[in-house]
Amino acid sequence: MSPEQADAWHKAGTENGGTAVEDPPGVRSGGMGDLDLAYLRDPDGNKLCALHRMGS
């Protein structure tokens, strides 16, 4: 998934009943390198994540 797709996914999710959780979508650095992450909870309360490994 590209960063643009992750952002579009997050936007569509929040516009259709999902709730933004964690930090806003964006790049985070960690043990697995730089990841572009977007988290939300769906209307049933499931936590979902879209991610893009930077450099892939």
C-alpha distance matrix in Angstrom:
0.0 3.8 6.7 8.1 6.0 6.5 10.0 10.6 9.9 12.2 14.7 15.0 15.5 18.2 19.8 20.2 21.9 19.4 20.5 18.7 19.4 19.2 18.8 17.1 13.3 13.2 13.5 15.6 17.5 18.7 19.9 16.5 16.2 14.2 11.2 9.6 10.3 11.1 13.8 16.0 18.7 19.1 22.7 23.7 22.9 20.0 17.8 14.1 11.2 7.5 6.6 5.5 8.5 10.4 12.0 9.7
3.8 0.0 3.8 5.3 5.1 6.3 8.7 9.8 10.4 12.4 14.2 15.2 16.4 18.5 19.9 21.0 22.9 20.5 21.2 19.0 19.9 19.5 18.3 16.1 12.3 11.6 12.0 14.8 16.8 18.7 20.3 17.1 15.9 13.4 10.8 8.6 10.3 11.4 14.7 17.1 20.3 20.9 24.4 25.9 24.9 22.4 19.8 16.3 13.1 9.4 8.0 5.8 8.6 9.1 10.5 9.2
6.7 3.8 0.0 3.8 5.4 5.1 6.2 8.6 9.8 10.6 12.3 14.2 15.2 16.7 18.3 20.0 21.6 19.0 19.2 16.6 17.5 16.9 15.2 12.8 9.1 8.1 9.0 12.3 14.8 17.2 19.4 16.8 15.2 12.0 9.5 6.4 8.2 9.2 12.9 15.4 18.9 20.1 23.5 25.3 23.9 21.7 18.9 15.7 12.4 9.0 7.7 6.1 9.1 8.8 11.2 11.0
8.1 5.3 3.8 0.0 3.8 5.4 5.1 6.1 8.5 9.9 10.5 12.2 14.1 15.5 16.4 18.3 20.4 18.4 19.0 16.8 18.5 18.5 16.8 13.8 10.4 10.4 12.2 15.6 18.4 20.9 23.2 20.6 19.0 15.8 13.2 9.9 11.0 10.8 14.2 16.0 19.4 20.0 23.1 25.3 24.4 22.5 20.1 16.8 14.1 10.8 10.6 9.6 12.7 12.4 14.3 13.9
6.0 5.1 5.4 3.8 0.0 3.8 5.4 5.0 6.0 8.5 9.8 10.3 12.0 14.2 15.1 16.3 18.5 16.5 17.7 16.1 17.8 18.3 17.4 14.7 11.2 12.0 13.8 16.7 19.5 21.4 23.4 20.6 19.7 16.8 13.7 10.7 10.9 10.1 13.0 14.4 17.4 17.5 20.7 22.6 22.1 20.0 17.9 14.4 12.1 8.6 9.3 9.1 12.7 13.5 15.5 14.2
6.5 6.3 5.1 5.4 3.8 0.0 3.8 5.5 5.0 6.2 8.6 9.9 10.4 12.4 14.2 15.4 16.9 14.3 15.0 12.9 14.2 14.6 13.8 11.4 7.9 9.1 11.2 13.7 16.7 18.5 20.7 18.1 17.5 14.6 11.2 8.0 7.3 6.3 9.3 11.2 14.4 15.2 18.6 20.4 19.3 17.2 14.7 11.4 8.8 5.5 6.6 7.5 11.3 12.5 15.2 14.3
10.0 8.7 6.2 5.1 5.4 3.8 0.0 3.8 5.4 5.1 6.1 8.6 9.8 10.7 12.2 14.3 15.9 13.7 14.0 11.7 13.7 14.2 12.8 9.7 6.7 8.4 11.4 14.3 17.7 20.0 22.6 20.5 19.5 16.2 13.1 9.4 8.8 7.0 10.0 11.3 14.7 15.6 18.6 21.0 19.9 18.5 16.0 13.2 11.0 8.6 9.7 10.5 14.0 14.4 17.2 16.9
10.6 9.8 8.6 6.1 5.0 5.5 3.8 0.0 3.8 5.5 5.1 6.0 8.4 10.0 10.4 12.2 14.6 13.1 14.3 13.0 15.6 16.9 15.9 12.8 10.2 12.2 15.1 18.0 21.3 23.5 25.9 23.5 22.7 19.6 16.4 12.8 12.0 9.8 12.0 12.4 15.2 15.1 17.8 20.4 20.0 18.7 16.9 14.0 12.6 10.1 12.0 12.8 16.5 17.2 19.7 18.8
9.9 10.4 9.8 8.5 6.0 5.0 5.4 3.8 0.0 3.8 5.5 5.2 6.0 8.7 9.9 10.6 12.6 10.7 12.3 11.5 13.7 15.3 15.3 12.7 10.2 12.7 15.5 17.7 21.0 22.6 24.7 22.3 22.1 19.4 15.8 12.6 11.0 8.3 9.7 9.7 12.2 11.9 14.8 17.1 16.8 15.2 13.6 10.5 9.6 7.6 10.4 12.2 16.0 17.4 20.1 18.9
12.2 12.4 10.6 9.9 8.5 6.2 5.1 5.5 3.8 0.0 3.8 5.5 5.1 6.2 8.5 10.0 11.1 8.6 9.3 7.8 10.3 12.1 11.9 9.4 7.6 10.8 14.0 16.0 19.5 21.2 23.7 21.9 21.6 18.7 15.3 12.0 9.7 6.3 7.2 7.0 10.0 10.6 13.5 15.9 15.0 13.9 12.0 9.6 8.8 7.9 10.7 13.0 16.5 17.8 21.0 20.3
14.7 14.2 12.3 10.5 9.8 8.6 6.1 5.1 5.5 3.8 0.0 3.8 5.4 5.3 6.1 8.7 10.5 9.2 10.0 9.1 12.4 14.4 13.9 10.7 9.6 12.8 16.3 18.6 22.3 24.3 27.0 25.2 24.6 21.5 18.3 14.7 12.9 9.6 10.6 9.7 12.2 12.3 14.4 17.5 17.0 16.5 15.0 13.0 12.6 11.5 14.1 15.9 19.5 20.3 23.3 22.8
15.0 15.2 14.2 12.2 10.3 9.9 8.6 6.0 5.2 5.5 3.8 0.0 3.8 5.6 5.1 6.2 9.0 8.5 10.7 11.0 14.3 16.8 16.9 14.1 12.8 15.9 19.2 21.4 25.0 26.7 29.1 27.0 26.8 23.9 20.4 17.1 15.1 11.8 12.1 10.6 12.2 11.1 12.9 15.9 16.2 15.8 15.0 12.9 13.2 12.2 15.3 17.3 21.0 22.3 25.0 24.0
15.5 16.4 15.2 14.1 12.0 10.4 9.8 8.4 6.0 5.1 5.4 3.8 0.0 3.8 5.4 5.2 6.6 5.0 7.6 8.5 11.5 14.4 15.3 13.2 12.3 15.8 18.9 20.5 24.0 25.3 27.6 25.7 25.9 23.4 19.8 16.8 14.1 10.5 9.7 7.4 8.5 7.3 9.4 12.4 12.5 12.1 11.5 9.8 10.9 11.0 14.5 17.1 20.8 22.5 25.5 24.4
18.2 18.5 16.7 15.5 14.2 12.4 10.7 10.0 8.7 6.2 5.3 5.6 3.8 0.0 3.8 5.4 5.6 4.3 5.5 6.5 10.2 13.3 13.9 11.8 11.9 15.6 19.1 20.6 24.3 25.8 28.4 27.0 27.0 24.2 20.8 17.7 14.9 11.2 10.2 7.5 8.6 8.4 9.6 13.1 12.7 13.2 12.5 11.7 12.7 13.2 16.4 19.0 22.5 23.9 27.1 26.5
19.8 19.9 18.3 16.4 15.1 14.2 12.2 10.4 9.9 8.5 6.1 5.1 5.4 3.8 0.0 3.8 5.9 6.9 8.8 10.2 13.9 17.0 17.3 14.8 14.8 18.3 21.8 23.8 27.5 29.2 31.8 30.2 30.0 27.1 23.7 20.4 18.0 14.3 13.8 11.2 12.0 10.8 11.3 14.9 15.4 16.1 15.9 14.9 15.9 15.9 19.1 21.4 25.1 26.2 29.2 28.5
20.2 21.0 20.0 18.3 16.3 15.4 14.3 12.2 10.6 10.0 8.7 6.2 5.2 5.4 3.8 0.0 3.8 5.9 9.1 11.4 14.8 18.2 19.2 17.1 16.9 20.5 23.8 25.4 29.0 30.3 32.6 30.9 31.1 28.5 24.9 21.9 19.2 15.5 14.4 11.3 11.1 8.8 8.6 12.2 13.4 14.2 14.8 14.0 15.8 16.1 19.7 22.3 26.0 27.6 30.6 29.4
21.9 22.9 21.6 20.4 18.5 16.9 15.9 14.6 12.6 11.1 10.5 9.0 6.6 5.6 5.9 3.8 0.0 3.8 6.6 9.9 12.8 16.5 18.1 16.7 17.1 20.8 24.1 25.2 28.7 29.8 32.1 30.7 31.2 28.8 25.2 22.4 19.3 15.6 13.6 10.1 8.8 6.8 5.7 9.5 10.4 12.0 12.9 13.1 15.4 16.7 20.3 23.3 26.7 28.5 31.8 30.7
19.4 20.5 19.0 18.4 16.5 14.3 13.7 13.1 10.7 8.6 9.2 8.5 5.0 4.3 6.9 5.9 3.8 0.0 3.8 6.7 9.4 13.0 14.7 13.6 14.0 17.7 20.8 21.7 25.1 26.0 28.3 27.0 27.6 25.3 21.8 19.2 15.9 12.2 9.9 6.3 5.4 4.4 5.5 8.8 8.5 9.4 9.5 9.7 11.9 13.5 17.0 20.2 23.5 25.4 28.7 27.8
20.5 21.2 19.2 19.0 17.7 15.0 14.0 14.3 12.3 9.3 10.0 10.7 7.6 5.5 8.8 9.1 6.6 3.8 0.0 3.8 6.3 10.1 11.9 11.3 12.5 16.2 19.3 19.9 23.3 24.3 26.8 26.0 26.4 24.1 20.8 18.4 15.0 11.4 8.8 5.4 5.1 6.6 7.6 10.4 8.8 10.1 9.3 10.2 12.0 14.0 17.0 20.2 23.3 24.9 28.5 28.0
18.7 19.0 16.6 16.8 16.1 12.9 11.7 13.0 11.5 7.8 9.1 11.0 8.5 6.5 10.2 11.4 9.9 6.7 3.8 0.0 3.8 7.0 8.2 7.5 9.0 12.7 15.8 16.3 19.9 21.1 23.9 23.2 23.3 20.8 17.7 15.2 12.0 8.5 6.5 4.5 6.5 9.1 11.1 13.4 11.2 11.7 9.6 9.9 10.5 12.2 14.7 17.7 20.6 21.9 25.5 25.4
19.4 19.9 17.5 18.5 17.8 14.2 13.7 15.6 13.7 10.3 12.4 14.3 11.5 10.2 13.9 14.8 12.8 9.4 6.3 3.8 0.0 3.8 6.5 7.6 9.4 12.5 14.9 14.6 17.8 18.6 21.2 21.0 21.4 19.3 16.5 14.7 11.2 8.6 5.7 5.1 6.8 10.3 12.6 14.0 10.9 11.0 8.3 9.4 9.8 12.3 14.3 17.5 19.8 21.3 25.0 25.1
19.2 19.5 16.9 18.5 18.3 14.6 14.2 16.9 15.3 12.1 14.4 16.8 14.4 13.3 17.0 18.2 16.5 13.0 10.1 7.0 3.8 0.0 3.8 6.6 8.5 10.7 12.5 11.5 14.5 15.3 18.1 18.2 18.5 16.5 14.2 12.9 9.7 8.3 6.4 7.8 10.0 13.6 16.2 17.2 13.9 13.5 10.1 10.9 10.2 12.5 13.5 16.3 18.0 19.3 23.1 23.5
18.8 18.3 15.2 16.8 17.4 13.8 12.8 15.9 15.3 11.9 13.9 16.9 15.3 13.9 17.3 19.2 18.1 14.7 11.9 8.2 6.5 3.8 0.0 3.8 6.4 8.0 10.0 9.6 12.9 14.5 17.9 18.0 17.5 15.0 13.0 11.3 9.0 8.1 7.9 9.9 12.8 16.1 18.7 20.3 17.2 16.7 13.3 13.3 11.8 13.0 13.4 15.5 17.2 17.7 21.4 22.4
17.1 16.1 12.8 13.8 14.7 11.4 9.7 12.8 12.7 9.4 10.7 14.1 13.2 11.8 14.8 17.1 16.7 13.6 11.3 7.5 7.6 6.6 3.8 0.0 3.8 6.3 9.5 10.5 14.3 16.5 19.8 19.3 18.4 15.4 13.1 10.5 8.5 6.9 7.9 9.6 13.0 15.8 18.4 20.5 18.0 17.5 14.3 13.5 11.8 12.1 12.7 14.5 16.7 16.9 20.6 21.5
13.3 12.3 9.1 10.4 11.2 7.9 6.7 10.2 10.2 7.6 9.6 12.8 12.3 11.9 14.8 16.9 17.1 14.0 12.5 9.0 9.4 8.5 6.4 3.8 0.0 3.8 7.3 9.2 13.0 15.3 18.4 17.3 16.3 13.0 10.4 7.2 5.6 4.3 7.0 9.5 13.3 15.6 18.7 20.7 18.5 17.3 14.0 12.3 9.8 9.1 9.4 10.9 13.4 13.7 17.3 17.9
13.2 11.6 8.1 10.4 12.0 9.1 8.4 12.2 12.7 10.8 12.8 15.9 15.8 15.6 18.3 20.5 20.8 17.7 16.2 12.7 12.5 10.7 8.0 6.3 3.8 0.0 3.8 6.6 10.2 13.1 16.3 15.2 13.5 10.0 8.0 5.0 5.5 6.7 9.9 12.9 16.7 19.1 22.3 24.1 21.8 20.3 16.8 14.9 11.8 10.5 9.3 9.7 11.4 10.9 14.4 15.7
13.5 12.0 9.0 12.2 13.8 11.2 11.4 15.1 15.5 14.0 16.3 19.2 18.9 19.1 21.8 23.8 24.1 20.8 19.3 15.8 14.9 12.5 10.0 9.5 7.3 3.8 0.0 3.8 6.8 10.0 13.2 12.1 10.0 6.4 5.4 4.1 6.2 9.0 12.0 15.5 19.1 21.7 25.1 26.5 24.0 22.1 18.4 16.5 13.0 11.7 9.4 8.9 9.3 8.3 11.8 13.6
15.6 14.8 12.3 15.6 16.7 13.7 14.3 18.0 17.7 16.0 18.6 21.4 20.5 20.6 23.8 25.4 25.2 21.7 19.9 16.3 14.6 11.5 9.6 10.5 9.2 6.6 3.8 0.0 3.8 6.6 10.1 9.9 8.3 5.6 5.4 6.2 7.1 10.1 12.2 15.8 19.1 22.1 25.5 26.4 23.5 21.6 17.8 16.4 13.2 12.7 10.3 10.5 10.1 9.8 13.2 15.0
17.5 16.8 14.8 18.4 19.5 16.7 17.7 21.3 21.0 19.5 22.3 25.0 24.0 24.3 27.5 29.0 28.7 25.1 23.3 19.9 17.8 14.5 12.9 14.3 13.0 10.2 6.8 3.8 0.0 3.8 7.2 7.6 5.6 4.4 6.3 8.8 10.2 13.6 15.4 19.1 22.2 25.2 28.6 29.3 26.3 24.1 20.4 19.1 15.8 15.4 12.4 12.0 10.4 9.8 12.7 14.8
18.7 18.7 17.2 20.9 21.4 18.5 20.0 23.5 22.6 21.2 24.3 26.7 25.3 25.8 29.2 30.3 29.8 26.0 24.3 21.1 18.6 15.3 14.5 16.5 15.3 13.1 10.0 6.6 3.8 0.0 3.8 5.4 5.3 6.4 7.9 11.0 11.7 15.0 16.2 19.8 22.4 25.5 29.0 29.1 26.0 23.6 20.0 19.0 15.9 16.1 13.3 13.3 11.3 11.7 14.3 15.9
19.9 20.3 19.4 23.2 23.4 20.7 22.6 25.9 24.7 23.7 27.0 29.1 27.6 28.4 31.8 32.6 32.1 28.3 26.8 23.9 21.2 18.1 17.9 19.8 18.4 16.3 13.2 10.1 7.2 3.8 0.0 3.8 5.5 8.4 10.0 13.5 14.2 17.6 18.5 22.1 24.4 27.2 30.8 30.5 27.5 24.8 21.4 20.4 17.5 17.7 14.8 14.7 12.1 13.0 14.9 16.1
16.5 17.1 16.8 20.6 20.6 18.1 20.5 23.5 22.3 21.9 25.2 27.0 25.7 27.0 30.2 30.9 30.7 27.0 26.0 23.2 21.0 18.2 18.0 19.3 17.3 15.2 12.1 9.9 7.6 5.4 3.8 0.0 3.8 6.8 7.7 11.5 12.4 16.0 17.3 20.9 23.3 25.9 29.6 29.4 26.7 23.8 20.4 18.8 15.6 15.3 12.0 11.6 8.7 10.1 12.0 12.6
16.2 15.9 15.2 19.0 19.7 17.5 19.5 22.7 22.1 21.6 24.6 26.8 25.9 27.0 30.0 31.1 31.2 27.6 26.4 23.3 21.4 18.5 17.5 18.4 16.3 13.5 10.0 8.3 5.6 5.3 5.5 3.8 0.0 3.8 6.4 10.1 12.0 15.8 17.8 21.6 24.5 27.0 30.7 31.0 28.3 25.6 22.1 20.2 16.7 15.8 12.2 10.9 7.8 7.7 9.5 11.2
14.2 13.4 12.0 15.8 16.8 14.6 16.2 19.6 19.4 18.7 21.5 23.9 23.4 24.2 27.1 28.5 28.8 25.3 24.1 20.8 19.3 16.5 15.0 15.4 13.0 10.0 6.4 5.6 4.4 6.4 8.4 6.8 3.8 0.0 3.8 6.8 9.4 13.2 15.7 19.5 22.7 25.2 28.9 29.6 27.0 24.5 20.9 18.8 15.1 13.8 10.3 8.8 6.5 5.6 8.4 10.4
11.2 10.8 9.5 13.2 13.7 11.2 13.1 16.4 15.8 15.3 18.3 20.4 19.8 20.8 23.7 24.9 25.2 21.8 20.8 17.7 16.5 14.2 13.0 13.1 10.4 8.0 5.4 5.4 6.3 7.9 10.0 7.7 6.4 3.8 0.0 3.8 5.9 9.7 12.3 16.1 19.3 21.6 25.3 26.0 23.7 21.1 17.5 15.2 11.5 10.0 6.6 5.7 4.7 5.5 9.2 10.0
9.6 8.6 6.4 9.9 10.7 8.0 9.4 12.8 12.6 12.0 14.7 17.1 16.8 17.7 20.4 21.9 22.4 19.2 18.4 15.2 14.7 12.9 11.3 10.5 7.2 5.0 4.1 6.2 8.8 11.0 13.5 11.5 10.1 6.8 3.8 0.0 3.8 7.1 10.4 13.9 17.4 19.6 23.2 24.4 22.3 19.9 16.5 13.9 10.2 8.2 5.5 5.0 6.4 6.7 10.4 11.1
10.3 10.3 8.2 11.0 10.9 7.3 8.8 12.0 11.0 9.7 12.9 15.1 14.1 14.9 18.0 19.2 19.3 15.9 15.0 12.0 11.2 9.7 9.0 8.5 5.6 5.5 6.2 7.1 10.2 11.7 14.2 12.4 12.0 9.4 5.9 3.8 0.0 3.8 6.6 10.3 13.7 16.0 19.7 20.8 18.5 16.2 12.7 10.4 6.8 5.8 4.6 6.6 8.8 10.2 13.9 14.0
11.1 11.4 9.2 10.8 10.1 6.3 7.0 9.8 8.3 6.3 9.6 11.8 10.5 11.2 14.3 15.5 15.6 12.2 11.4 8.5 8.6 8.3 8.1 6.9 4.3 6.7 9.0 10.1 13.6 15.0 17.6 16.0 15.8 13.2 9.7 7.1 3.8 0.0 3.8 6.9 10.6 12.8 16.3 17.8 15.7 13.9 10.6 8.3 5.6 5.2 6.5 9.2 12.1 13.5 17.1 16.9
13.8 14.7 12.9 14.2 13.0 9.3 10.0 12.0 9.7 7.2 10.6 12.1 9.7 10.2 13.8 14.4 13.6 9.9 8.8 6.5 5.7 6.4 7.9 7.9 7.0 9.9 12.0 12.2 15.4 16.2 18.5 17.3 17.8 15.7 12.3 10.4 6.6 3.8 0.0 3.8 7.1 9.9 13.3 14.5 12.1 10.4 7.0 5.7 4.5 6.6 8.8 12.2 14.8 16.7 20.3 19.9
16.0 17.1 15.4 16.0 14.4 11.2 11.3 12.4 9.7 7.0 9.7 10.6 7.4 7.5 11.2 11.3 10.1 6.3 5.4 4.5 5.1 7.8 9.9 9.6 9.5 12.9 15.5 15.8 19.1 19.8 22.1 20.9 21.6 19.5 16.1 13.9 10.3 6.9 3.8 0.0 3.8 6.5 9.7 11.2 9.1 8.2 5.8 5.4 6.6 8.9 11.9 15.3 18.3 20.3 23.8 23.1
18.7 20.3 18.9 19.4 17.4 14.4 14.7 15.2 12.2 10.0 12.2 12.2 8.5 8.6 12.0 11.1 8.8 5.4 5.1 6.5 6.8 10.0 12.8 13.0 13.3 16.7 19.1 19.1 22.2 22.4 24.4 23.3 24.5 22.7 19.3 17.4 13.7 10.6 7.1 3.8 0.0 3.8 6.6 7.6 5.3 5.2 4.4 5.9 8.8 11.7 14.9 18.5 21.3 23.6 27.0 26.1
19.1 20.9 20.1 20.0 17.5 15.2 15.6 15.1 11.9 10.6 12.3 11.1 7.3 8.4 10.8 8.8 6.8 4.4 6.6 9.1 10.3 13.6 16.1 15.8 15.6 19.1 21.7 22.1 25.2 25.5 27.2 25.9 27.0 25.2 21.6 19.6 16.0 12.8 9.9 6.5 3.8 0.0 3.8 5.4 5.3 5.4 6.7 7.3 10.5 12.8 16.4 19.9 23.0 25.4 28.7 27.4
22.7 24.4 23.5 23.1 20.7 18.6 18.6 17.8 14.8 13.5 14.4 12.9 9.4 9.6 11.3 8.6 5.7 5.5 7.6 11.1 12.6 16.2 18.7 18.4 18.7 22.3 25.1 25.5 28.6 29.0 30.8 29.6 30.7 28.9 25.3 23.2 19.7 16.3 13.3 9.7 6.6 3.8 0.0 3.8 5.5 7.5 9.7 11.0 14.3 16.6 20.2 23.7 26.8 29.2 32.5 31.2
23.7 25.9 25.3 25.3 22.6 20.4 21.0 20.4 17.1 15.9 17.5 15.9 12.4 13.1 14.9 12.2 9.5 8.8 10.4 13.4 14.0 17.2 20.3 20.5 20.7 24.1 26.5 26.4 29.3 29.1 30.5 29.4 31.0 29.6 26.0 24.4 20.8 17.8 14.5 11.2 7.6 5.4 3.8 0.0 3.8 5.8 9.1 11.0 14.7 17.5 20.9 24.5 27.4 30.1 33.3 31.8
22.9 24.9 23.9 24.4 22.1 19.3 19.9 20.0 16.8 15.0 17.0 16.2 12.5 12.7 15.4 13.4 10.4 8.5 8.8 11.2 10.9 13.9 17.2 18.0 18.5 21.8 24.0 23.5 26.3 26.0 27.5 26.7 28.3 27.0 23.7 22.3 18.5 15.7 12.1 9.1 5.3 5.3 5.5 3.8 0.0 3.8 6.4 9.3 12.8 16.0 19.2 22.9 25.5 28.1 31.5 30.4
20.0 22.4 21.7 22.5 20.0 17.2 18.5 18.7 15.2 13.9 16.5 15.8 12.1 13.2 16.1 14.2 12.0 9.4 10.1 11.7 11.0 13.5 16.7 17.5 17.3 20.3 22.1 21.6 24.1 23.6 24.8 23.8 25.6 24.5 21.1 19.9 16.2 13.9 10.4 8.2 5.2 5.4 7.5 5.8 3.8 0.0 3.8 6.3 10.0 13.2 16.3 20.0 22.5 25.4 28.6 27.2
17.8 19.8 18.9 20.1 17.9 14.7 16.0 16.9 13.6 12.0 15.0 15.0 11.5 12.5 15.9 14.8 12.9 9.5 9.3 9.6 8.3 10.1 13.3 14.3 14.0 16.8 18.4 17.8 20.4 20.0 21.4 20.4 22.1 20.9 17.5 16.5 12.7 10.6 7.0 5.8 4.4 6.7 9.7 9.1 6.4 3.8 0.0 3.8 6.9 10.5 13.3 17.0 19.3 22.1 25.4 24.3
14.1 16.3 15.7 16.8 14.4 11.4 13.2 14.0 10.5 9.6 13.0 12.9 9.8 11.7 14.9 14.0 13.1 9.7 10.2 9.9 9.4 10.9 13.3 13.5 12.3 14.9 16.5 16.4 19.1 19.0 20.4 18.8 20.2 18.8 15.2 13.9 10.4 8.3 5.7 5.4 5.9 7.3 11.0 11.0 9.3 6.3 3.8 0.0 3.8 7.0 10.1 13.8 16.4 19.2 22.5 21.1
11.2 13.1 12.4 14.1 12.1 8.8 11.0 12.6 9.6 8.8 12.6 13.2 10.9 12.7 15.9 15.8 15.4 11.9 12.0 10.5 9.8 10.2 11.8 11.8 9.8 11.8 13.0 13.2 15.8 15.9 17.5 15.6 16.7 15.1 11.5 10.2 6.8 5.6 4.5 6.6 8.8 10.5 14.3 14.7 12.8 10.0 6.9 3.8 0.0 3.8 6.4 10.1 12.7 15.5 18.7 17.6
7.5 9.4 9.0 10.8 8.6 5.5 8.6 10.1 7.6 7.9 11.5 12.2 11.0 13.2 15.9 16.1 16.7 13.5 14.0 12.2 12.3 12.5 13.0 12.1 9.1 10.5 11.7 12.7 15.4 16.1 17.7 15.3 15.8 13.8 10.0 8.2 5.8 5.2 6.6 8.9 11.7 12.8 16.6 17.5 16.0 13.2 10.5 7.0 3.8 0.0 3.8 7.1 10.3 12.9 16.0 14.6
6.6 8.0 7.7 10.6 9.3 6.6 9.7 12.0 10.4 10.7 14.1 15.3 14.5 16.4 19.1 19.7 20.3 17.0 17.0 14.7 14.3 13.5 13.4 12.7 9.4 9.3 9.4 10.3 12.4 13.3 14.8 12.0 12.2 10.3 6.6 5.5 4.6 6.5 8.8 11.9 14.9 16.4 20.2 20.9 19.2 16.3 13.3 10.1 6.4 3.8 0.0 3.8 6.6 9.3 12.4 11.3
5.5 5.8 6.1 9.6 9.1 7.5 10.5 12.8 12.2 13.0 15.9 17.3 17.1 19.0 21.4 22.3 23.3 20.2 20.2 17.7 17.5 16.3 15.5 14.5 10.9 9.7 8.9 10.5 12.0 13.3 14.7 11.6 10.9 8.8 5.7 5.0 6.6 9.2 12.2 15.3 18.5 19.9 23.7 24.5 22.9 20.0 17.0 13.8 10.1 7.1 3.8 0.0 3.8 6.0 8.8 7.8
8.5 8.6 9.1 12.7 12.7 11.3 14.0 16.5 16.0 16.5 19.5 21.0 20.8 22.5 25.1 26.0 26.7 23.5 23.3 20.6 19.8 18.0 17.2 16.7 13.4 11.4 9.3 10.1 10.4 11.3 12.1 8.7 7.8 6.5 4.7 6.4 8.8 12.1 14.8 18.3 21.3 23.0 26.8 27.4 25.5 22.5 19.3 16.4 12.7 10.3 6.6 3.8 0.0 3.8 6.3 5.7
10.4 9.1 8.8 12.4 13.5 12.5 14.4 17.2 17.4 17.8 20.3 22.3 22.5 23.9 26.2 27.6 28.5 25.4 24.9 21.9 21.3 19.3 17.7 16.9 13.7 10.9 8.3 9.8 9.8 11.7 13.0 10.1 7.7 5.6 5.5 6.7 10.2 13.5 16.7 20.3 23.6 25.4 29.2 30.1 28.1 25.4 22.1 19.2 15.5 12.9 9.3 6.0 3.8 0.0 3.8 5.5
12.0 10.5 11.2 14.3 15.5 15.2 17.2 19.7 20.1 21.0 23.3 25.0 25.5 27.1 29.2 30.6 31.8 28.7 28.5 25.5 25.0 23.1 21.4 20.6 17.3 14.4 11.8 13.2 12.7 14.3 14.9 12.0 9.5 8.4 9.2 10.4 13.9 17.1 20.3 23.8 27.0 28.7 32.5 33.3 31.5 28.6 25.4 22.5 18.7 16.0 12.4 8.8 6.3 3.8 0.0 3.8
9.7 9.2 11.0 13.9 14.2 14.3 16.9 18.8 18.9 20.3 22.8 24.0 24.4 26.5 28.5 29.4 30.7 27.8 28.0 25.4 25.1 23.5 22.4 21.5 17.9 15.7 13.6 15.0 14.8 15.9 16.1 12.6 11.2 10.4 10.0 11.1 14.0 16.9 19.9 23.1 26.1 27.4 31.2 31.8 30.4 27.2 24.3 21.1 17.6 14.6 11.3 7.8 5.7 5.5 3.8 0.0
